[in-house]
Amino acid sequence: MNIEQFQEMLQEKGVQLSSLQLQQFEKYYEVLVEWNEKMNLTAITEKEDVYLKHFFDSISAAFYFDLSKPLQLCDVGAGAGFPSIPLKIAFPDLHITIVDSLNKRITFLNHLANVLGLENVQFIHDRAETFGVNPRHRESYDVVMARAVAKLSVLSELCLPLVKVGGHFIAMKASHAKEELEFGQKAISVLGGRVEKSFVFTLPIEDSERNILVIEKVKQTPKKYPRKPGTPNKMPIA
């Protein structure tokens, strides 16, 4: 996906990018590739692939959920900033918090935010399990997102405790989302969530399956969740 295709395909979906925003994406790509030589941020480094599989794919969540408002959004395990930094560039009113367990990724994100001139962003070095019990963050976000971090049953335990009642957890998945959803239904319910909508679409050009799962937080998460670091992965709620 070249820059013109990126701009045009977003425009078709109602996402208009200014010349400044396009410059920010260009700079994002340059910084990503530069830092990727020093640390492992992504296996995808070809420009057209980064624009398609990272930038466009990240913004695709906004085709199905309105992210144009000044929402408090938390991104769990964002790595090199996906999906929340492309979303922040496209929708500057968002207030973004990224939590990641690797401090060097946080260093990269702080540098990136400075270079791109992003405001209302914070990057926190923590495990999602301990972050989720922190009273300053627990049940305080309008939207919590994660992209391909873990299976849905595990991901729900990392993300739903951070969502305020009435807010939403958005899981971005490739294929097999239907099976994950079936297996993860109990965890979603136990943690206070309810599946509101699920969307299947095809990523353009490479024609690969993508799924967006929108889960509403309908009641508070029981205090015992999330469990200790590592436990959700070893013993998913089932």
C-alpha positions as CSV (number, residue, x, y, z in Angstrom):
1,M,0.0,0.0,0.0
2,N,1.6,3.2,-1.1
3,I,0.9,6.6,0.6
4,E,-1.7,7.6,-2.1
5,Q,-3.6,4.3,-1.7
6,F,-3.4,4.7,2.1
7,Q,-4.9,8.2,1.9
8,E,-7.6,7.3,-0.7
9,M,-8.7,4.1,1.1
10,L,-9.0,5.9,4.4
11,Q,-10.9,8.7,2.6
12,E,-13.4,6.1,1.3
13,K,-14.0,5.1,4.9
14,G,-14.6,8.7,5.9
15,V,-11.2,9.3,7.5
16,Q,-9.6,12.5,6.1
17,L,-5.9,13.1,6.6
18,S,-4.3,16.5,6.4
19,S,-0.8,17.1,5.0
20,L,0.5,17.4,8.6
21,Q,-1.0,14.0,9.5
22,L,0.5,12.4,6.4
23,Q,3.9,13.9,7.4
24,Q,3.4,12.4,10.9
25,F,2.9,8.9,9.3
26,E,6.0,9.4,7.2
27,K,8.0,10.3,10.2
28,Y,6.6,7.4,12.2
29,Y,7.8,5.1,9.5
30,E,11.3,6.6,9.5
31,V,11.6,6.4,13.3
32,L,10.3,2.9,13.4
33,V,12.8,1.6,10.9
34,E,15.7,3.5,12.4
35,W,15.0,2.2,16.0
36,N,14.2,-1.3,14.7
37,E,17.9,-1.6,13.8
38,K,18.7,-1.2,17.5
39,M,15.8,-3.2,19.0
40,N,13.3,-5.7,17.8
41,L,10.1,-3.6,17.3
42,T,8.6,-5.3,14.2
43,A,9.4,-7.9,11.6
44,I,7.5,-5.8,9.0
45,T,9.8,-3.1,7.7
46,E,9.0,-2.6,4.0
47,K,7.3,0.7,3.6
48,E,4.3,-0.5,1.7
49,D,3.8,-3.3,4.2
50,V,4.1,-1.0,7.2
51,Y,1.5,1.3,5.7
52,L,-0.9,-1.6,5.1
53,K,-0.3,-4.0,8.0
54,H,0.4,-1.5,10.7
55,F,-1.0,1.9,9.9
56,F,-4.1,1.1,7.9
57,D,-4.8,-2.0,9.9
58,S,-4.6,-0.1,13.2
59,I,-7.0,2.7,11.9
60,S,-9.5,0.0,10.7
61,A,-11.0,-0.1,14.2
62,A,-12.4,3.3,13.6
63,F,-14.4,2.1,10.6
64,Y,-16.6,0.2,13.1
65,F,-16.4,2.3,16.3
66,D,-16.5,6.1,16.6
67,L,-13.1,7.2,17.8
68,S,-13.4,10.8,16.7
69,K,-14.3,12.1,20.2
70,P,-11.9,13.0,23.0
71,L,-12.1,9.5,24.6
72,Q,-9.7,8.2,27.2
73,L,-8.2,5.2,25.4
74,C,-5.8,2.6,26.8
75,D,-3.8,0.3,24.6
76,V,-2.6,-2.9,26.3
77,G,0.7,-4.3,24.9
78,A,1.0,-1.9,22.1
79,G,4.6,-2.8,21.3
80,A,5.7,-0.2,18.7
81,G,2.5,1.7,19.2
82,F,-0.1,-0.3,17.3
83,P,-3.0,0.4,17.1
84,S,-3.2,3.5,19.3
85,I,-0.5,5.8,17.8
86,P,-1.9,5.6,14.2
87,L,-5.3,6.2,15.7
88,K,-4.0,9.2,17.7
89,I,-2.5,10.7,14.5
90,A,-5.8,10.2,12.6
91,F,-7.9,11.4,15.6
92,P,-5.9,13.9,17.5
93,D,-8.6,14.5,20.2
94,L,-8.0,11.0,21.7
95,H,-6.2,10.8,25.0
96,I,-3.9,7.8,24.8
97,T,-2.3,5.6,27.5
98,I,-0.1,2.7,26.4
99,V,1.0,0.1,28.9
100,D,3.8,-2.3,27.9
101,S,5.9,-4.7,29.9
102,L,9.1,-3.9,28.1
103,N,10.8,-0.7,29.1
104,K,12.8,-0.2,26.0
105,R,9.6,-0.1,24.0
106,I,8.4,2.7,26.4
107,T,11.6,4.6,25.6
108,F,10.9,4.2,21.9
109,L,7.3,5.5,22.3
110,N,8.4,8.5,24.4
111,H,10.9,9.4,21.6
112,L,8.3,8.8,18.9
113,A,5.7,11.0,20.6
114,N,8.2,13.9,21.0
115,V,9.3,13.6,17.3
116,L,5.6,13.5,16.1
117,G,4.6,16.3,18.5
118,L,1.8,14.2,20.1
119,E,-0.1,15.6,23.1
120,N,-2.3,13.9,25.7
121,V,-0.3,10.6,25.5
122,Q,1.3,8.7,28.3
123,F,3.4,5.5,28.2
124,I,3.6,3.3,31.3
125,H,6.0,0.4,31.9
126,D,4.0,-2.2,33.7
127,R,2.5,-5.7,33.4
128,A,-1.2,-5.5,32.4
129,E,-2.1,-7.7,35.4
130,T,-0.6,-5.2,37.9
131,F,-1.7,-2.2,36.0
132,G,-5.3,-3.5,36.1
133,V,-5.4,-3.5,39.9
134,N,-3.9,0.0,40.2
135,P,-6.8,2.2,41.5
136,R,-5.6,5.2,39.3
137,H,-6.3,3.2,36.2
138,R,-8.8,0.4,37.1
139,E,-12.2,1.0,35.4
140,S,-11.2,4.5,34.3
141,Y,-11.0,4.2,30.5
142,D,-13.7,4.8,27.9
143,V,-12.1,2.4,25.5
144,V,-9.4,-0.3,26.0
145,M,-7.8,-1.8,22.9
146,A,-5.5,-4.7,22.1
147,R,-4.2,-6.0,18.8
148,A,-3.2,-9.6,18.5
149,V,-1.6,-9.8,22.0
150,A,-3.2,-13.0,23.3
151,K,-6.2,-15.3,23.0
152,L,-9.5,-13.5,23.8
153,S,-10.1,-15.4,27.1
154,V,-6.7,-14.1,28.3
155,L,-7.0,-10.7,26.7
156,S,-10.4,-10.1,28.4
157,E,-8.8,-10.5,31.8
158,L,-6.0,-8.0,30.9
159,C,-8.3,-5.4,29.4
160,L,-11.8,-5.5,30.9
161,P,-10.7,-4.5,34.4
162,L,-9.5,-1.2,32.9
163,V,-12.8,-0.3,31.2
164,K,-15.3,1.9,33.0
165,V,-18.8,0.6,33.2
166,G,-20.5,1.8,30.0
167,G,-17.2,1.8,28.2
168,H,-15.9,-0.7,25.6
169,F,-13.1,-3.2,25.1
170,I,-12.1,-3.5,21.4
171,A,-10.2,-6.6,20.4
172,M,-8.5,-6.6,17.0
173,K,-8.0,-10.1,15.7
174,A,-6.8,-11.8,12.5
175,S,-8.5,-15.1,11.7
176,H,-10.0,-17.7,14.2
177,A,-11.8,-14.9,16.1
178,K,-15.1,-16.9,16.0
179,E,-13.5,-19.9,17.8
180,E,-11.8,-17.5,20.3
181,L,-15.1,-15.8,21.0
182,E,-16.8,-19.1,21.7
183,F,-14.1,-20.1,24.1
184,G,-13.9,-16.6,25.6
185,Q,-17.6,-16.0,26.3
186,K,-17.4,-17.1,29.9
187,A,-14.4,-14.9,30.7
188,I,-16.1,-11.9,29.1
189,S,-19.2,-12.4,31.2
190,V,-17.3,-13.1,34.5
191,L,-15.3,-9.9,34.0
192,G,-18.3,-7.7,33.4
193,G,-18.5,-7.6,29.6
194,R,-21.0,-8.4,27.0
195,V,-20.3,-8.8,23.3
196,E,-22.0,-5.9,21.5
197,K,-20.9,-6.5,18.0
198,S,-18.4,-8.3,15.9
199,F,-17.2,-7.4,12.4
200,V,-15.3,-9.4,9.8
201,F,-13.6,-7.7,6.9
202,T,-10.7,-8.2,4.5
203,L,-7.6,-6.2,4.7
204,P,-7.2,-4.7,1.2
205,I,-4.4,-5.6,-1.2
206,E,-3.3,-8.8,0.6
207,D,-7.0,-10.0,1.2
208,S,-6.4,-11.4,4.7
209,E,-9.2,-11.8,7.2
210,R,-9.5,-9.3,10.1
211,N,-12.0,-9.2,13.0
212,I,-13.0,-6.4,15.2
213,L,-14.8,-7.5,18.4
214,V,-16.6,-4.7,20.3
215,I,-17.4,-5.7,24.0
216,E,-19.4,-3.4,26.2
217,K,-18.6,-3.2,30.0
218,V,-22.0,-3.8,31.6
219,K,-21.0,-4.3,35.2
220,Q,-17.9,-3.9,37.4
221,T,-15.1,-6.5,37.3
222,P,-14.9,-8.6,40.4
223,K,-12.0,-7.5,42.6
224,K,-10.0,-10.7,42.2
225,Y,-9.4,-10.0,38.5
226,P,-6.9,-9.6,37.0
227,R,-5.0,-12.3,38.8
228,K,-1.2,-12.3,39.4
229,P,1.1,-11.8,36.4
230,G,1.3,-14.9,34.2
231,T,-1.8,-16.6,35.7
232,P,-4.3,-15.4,33.1
233,N,-2.1,-17.0,30.4
234,K,-1.4,-20.2,32.3
235,M,-5.0,-20.7,33.5
236,P,-7.5,-18.8,31.3
237,I,-11.0,-18.4,32.7
238,A,-13.1,-21.2,31.2
